[in-house]
Amino acid sequence: MWKNPDPATSIRASREAEPGEEPDYSAATRNSGDAAGEEPGSSGGEVSEEEACALDAIPRPWDYNPSAWSQRIPICILAMVAFLIATYMALYQWRLIGSAWDPMFGSQTEKVLDSQVSERMRLWFLIPDAAFGAIAYLGDAIFGLAGSTRRWQYRPWMVIVFGIDVIPLGIVSAVLVVLQGTVVGSWCFLCLVTALISLVLVYMAFDEVWSCLLYLREVWRKTHDSRLLWKTFWGGRDPRTDRIAAEFCRVPARDRASRGATGVAAAGGD
C-alpha cells in the first residue's frame, strides 16, 4: 500500500506542481523513501506503483484474481454449451425442426416449449423464450472473453454488464424451471440442463462483479467525486484512482520474487 507523505514532502510536491495540475504526492513519497534508504514497495509488504499495474494483481477480498483467464474461460465454455442447447430449443419453437429431443421426459419437453407460459413470453420478447436465452448465453461468452485480466479496474462497465447478463438472467432461468412443474405440469430435460448451467455461471461470475463493485465503492469513499467515479466506471485512468487501486489489490508473491530475482541479476551484471 502507498505511504502517506509527511507534511514536508506534501508541501514540496504542491509547490513543484504546475498551476491546475494534481500534486504528485506519490512521487514525493517515493523520493522520501529513497532518501531514507528504502526501496519503494519493499518494506511491510507494500505494493509499488509499477507492481500495482500488474495484470494479475489480486483485488479484494479474494486470494486469487477473479478476472484471470483461468476463471473466465470455464465460464465461456459453459455459456457456449448453454447457447447451443437454447438454440436447438429455439429451432423447435420456430418449427425449423419437427421435434425436441428429451432422454428423460419424452414429449414433455415439447409441451413445455409450446405451453401458454412460453407463448406469453414470446409476446413479451417478440421471439421465442429459448431464442432469448440463446442470445443471453452468447452475451455471457462474448463479455467473458472481452477485456484484460485486470478489467475489474480498467473496464468496470464491462464487468457490470457481464454481471447483469449472467446473474439476473440466471435467476430468471431457475424460476422458469420451477414454473414448468408447478404451472405447466411438465418437465423439460434440456431446460433443466440450461438452468443448472445458469446457476453455475452465477456462482462463477459473482466474485469478479463483487470486486469491481468494491473498487468503485472505494473510489467514491476516498474521493466523493461523482465525475471521477463516472470516469472510472467507463475505464478512464487518473492518478488518484491508480493510487486507490494500488491499495485495493496486491501482486502475487511469486511475481514479486521473480522481479526481485531479475533486479539482483541485473545488478550483478553491472
Backbone hydrogen bonds, N-H to C=O, Kabsch-Sander energy under -0.5 kcal/mol:
donor,donor_aa,acceptor,acceptor_aa,energy
10,S,6,D,-2.3
11,I,7,P,-2.5
12,R,8,A,-2.3
13,A,9,T,-2.5
14,S,10,S,-2.1
15,R,11,I,-2.3
16,E,12,R,-2.1
17,A,13,A,-1.2
21,E,18,E,-2.3
25,Y,23,P,-1.7
28,A,24,D,-1.7
29,T,25,Y,-2.5
30,R,26,S,-2.3
31,N,27,A,-2.7
32,S,28,A,-2.4
33,G,29,T,-2.4
34,D,30,R,-2.5
35,A,31,N,-2.2
36,A,32,S,-1.4
37,G,34,D,-1.5
38,E,33,G,-2.9
42,S,39,E,-2.2
46,E,43,S,-1.4
48,S,46,E,-0.5
52,A,48,S,-2.1
53,C,49,E,-0.6
53,C,50,E,-1.0
54,A,51,E,-1.8
57,A,54,A,-1.5
58,I,250,R,-3.8
60,R,248,F,-1.1
62,W,59,P,-1.3
68,A,65,N,-1.8
71,Q,68,A,-1.3
72,R,68,A,-1.7
73,I,69,W,-2.8
75,I,71,Q,-0.5
76,C,72,R,-2.1
77,I,73,I,-2.4
78,L,74,P,-2.4
79,A,75,I,-2.4
80,M,76,C,-2.1
81,V,77,I,-1.9
82,A,78,L,-2.4
83,F,79,A,-2.2
84,L,80,M,-2.2
85,I,81,V,-2.0
86,A,82,A,-2.8
87,T,83,F,-2.3
88,Y,84,L,-2.0
89,M,85,I,-2.0
90,A,86,A,-2.2
91,L,87,T,-2.1
92,Y,88,Y,-1.3
93,Q,89,M,-2.1
94,W,90,A,-2.0
95,R,92,Y,-1.5
96,L,91,L,-3.0
97,I,91,L,-0.9
106,G,102,D,-0.6
108,Q,105,F,-1.9
109,T,106,G,-1.0
111,K,107,S,-1.6
112,V,108,Q,-2.3
113,L,109,T,-2.5
114,D,110,E,-1.5
115,S,112,V,-1.3
119,E,115,S,-2.2
120,R,116,Q,-2.6
121,M,117,V,-2.0
122,R,118,S,-1.7
123,L,119,E,-1.5
124,W,120,R,-1.5
125,F,121,M,-2.8
126,L,122,R,-1.8
132,F,128,P,-2.1
133,G,129,D,-2.2
134,A,130,A,-2.1
135,I,131,A,-2.2
136,A,132,F,-2.0
137,Y,133,G,-2.6
138,L,134,A,-2.3
139,G,135,I,-2.2
140,D,136,A,-2.0
141,A,137,Y,-2.0
142,I,138,L,-2.4
143,F,139,G,-2.8
144,G,140,D,-1.7
145,L,141,A,-1.3
146,A,142,I,-1.1
151,R,148,S,-1.2
153,Q,150,R,-1.7
154,Y,150,R,-2.3
155,R,151,R,-2.0
157,W,233,F,-1.7
158,M,155,R,-0.6
159,V,155,R,-1.6
160,I,156,P,-2.5
161,V,157,W,-2.4
162,F,158,M,-2.3
163,G,159,V,-2.4
164,I,160,I,-2.5
165,D,161,V,-2.3
166,V,162,F,-2.0
167,I,163,G,-2.7
169,L,164,I,-0.7
170,G,166,V,-1.6
171,I,167,I,-2.0
172,V,168,P,-2.4
173,S,169,L,-2.1
174,A,170,G,-1.7
175,V,171,I,-2.1
176,L,172,V,-2.3
177,V,173,S,-1.6
178,V,174,A,-1.6
179,L,175,V,-1.9
180,Q,176,L,-1.2
181,G,177,V,-1.0
182,T,178,V,-1.9
183,V,179,L,-2.5
184,V,179,L,-1.9
185,G,180,Q,-1.7
186,S,180,Q,-1.7
192,L,188,C,-2.2
193,V,189,F,-2.0
194,T,190,L,-2.3
195,A,191,C,-2.4
196,L,192,L,-2.2
197,I,193,V,-2.3
198,S,194,T,-2.3
199,L,195,A,-2.0
200,V,196,L,-2.1
201,L,197,I,-2.5
202,V,198,S,-2.1
203,Y,199,L,-2.0
204,M,200,V,-2.3
205,A,201,L,-2.2
206,F,202,V,-1.4
207,D,203,Y,-0.5
209,V,205,A,-1.7
210,W,206,F,-2.6
211,S,207,D,-2.2
212,C,208,E,-2.1
213,L,209,V,-2.3
214,L,210,W,-2.4
215,Y,211,S,-2.3
216,L,212,C,-2.3
217,R,213,L,-2.3
218,E,214,L,-2.1
219,V,215,Y,-2.2
220,W,216,L,-2.1
221,R,217,R,-2.9
222,K,218,E,-2.0
223,T,219,V,-1.3
224,H,220,W,-2.3
226,S,224,H,-0.7
229,L,225,D,-2.3
230,W,226,S,-2.3
231,K,227,R,-2.3
232,T,228,L,-2.7
233,F,229,L,-2.4
234,W,230,W,-1.5
235,G,232,T,-1.7
236,G,231,K,-3.1
242,D,238,D,-2.3
243,R,239,P,-1.9
244,I,240,R,-2.0
245,A,241,T,-2.6
246,A,242,D,-1.9
247,E,243,R,-1.4
248,F,244,I,-1.5
249,C,245,A,-1.4
250,R,58,I,-1.8
255,D,252,P,-0.9
256,R,252,P,-1.6
257,A,253,A,-2.6
258,S,254,R,-2.2
259,R,255,D,-2.5
260,G,256,R,-2.6
261,A,257,A,-2.6
262,T,258,S,-2.2
263,G,259,R,-2.4
264,V,260,G,-2.3
265,A,261,A,-2.3
266,A,262,T,-2.3
267,A,263,G,-2.3
268,G,264,V,-2.5
269,G,265,A,-2.0
270,D,266,A,-1.5
